[in-house]
Amino acid sequence: MEDTENDFIDMKLRSAELTPLQRKISELVINKPEIIATATVSTLARDLGMNQSTITRFAEAAGFRGFSHMREYCRLRMRKRNGMLERFLSSEKSAGAQSQSHGGSGGSGGNGGETEQTRNISAQLDRDAIATTFSSISDESWSLILSTVSASARVGVIGLRQSEPVAALCAYLLGLVRSNVVELSDRYGVDLDTLNGFDEHDCIIAISTYPCSAATVKATQWAEQSRIPVIAITDEGAMPLFSQAWKSIIADTTSNSALSSMTAVFAVVQALAGDIALADPKKTASHLQHEESIIRQFGVYAE
């Protein structure tokens, strides 16, 4: 299936126009794709206690080309969900085979070529991920994001678990080029006291890759209800974060290892801070000078 088609389906799965019964099926597609991936229309209708026509109408409403198309989509989602485990088992099996081919000694045995090849593949995947990510962001959307982040009274950044290091970098870099930037999350949750001080004059950057942190989703739900613009950086359009955000950026986290690659996500926040700095060079220079004077006064860096 084409990426643009999947993006459209991801959006329709979160549509407010779905009926209560259709939303029930949508939640299965999003959260338990394995149920649909191995089902037929009749068995799914029986298990859900609904008519087959309800399921086929949902498939049409969600943008699928029939039930078989929906089932294939669920299989793709299931493979993506299980990708981390599958990649780990595959790499473990490959490592075991290489060890046996070198006598099981684990010594210097000549596996440098395989290691270099793996590094090269990883580097190419990261380059492709960055290119894919940036090509999917329209100039209009990027300009609106830049103007909003620049004009907001305060900018809050949320990111937990795997996304925590990206959120920390985002808050740090933005804090270098503008004032009133705060990190709203720590390792285990969201700072509710700080979040509660935000209003419609501020904005929030929420970063979360699959599986999406529940605390991040709740924070963005609150922000949406409070009319606070949320800029989401995520890797899957069907996640709640995507539909709740004012603007969303989908980052490619494809990897050949056991873990998702965060390279493109880091690249987005670096580009965001860099373009914010260029948007108002005079203001940025003034802010950096003030920051530098404090750093010198406290002797932050070694001579």
Protein Blocks (a to p, Z undefined) as FASTA:
>chain_A
ZZklmmmmmmmmmpckbcfklmmmmmmmmmmmmlmmmmcfklmmmmnopafklmmmmmmm
nopabjklmmmmmmmmmmmmmmmmmmmmmmmmmmmmmmmmnoonopanopmmmmmmmmmm
mmmmmmmmmmmmmmmpcfklmmmmmmmmmmpmbdcdddehjlmmmmmmmmmmmmmmoghi
acfbdfkbccfklmmmpcfkbccdddddddddfklmmmmmmmmmnopacddddfbfkbmk
lmmpmbdcdddfbdfbfbdcfklmmmmmmmmmmmmmmmmmmlmmmmmmmmmmmmmmnoma
aZZ
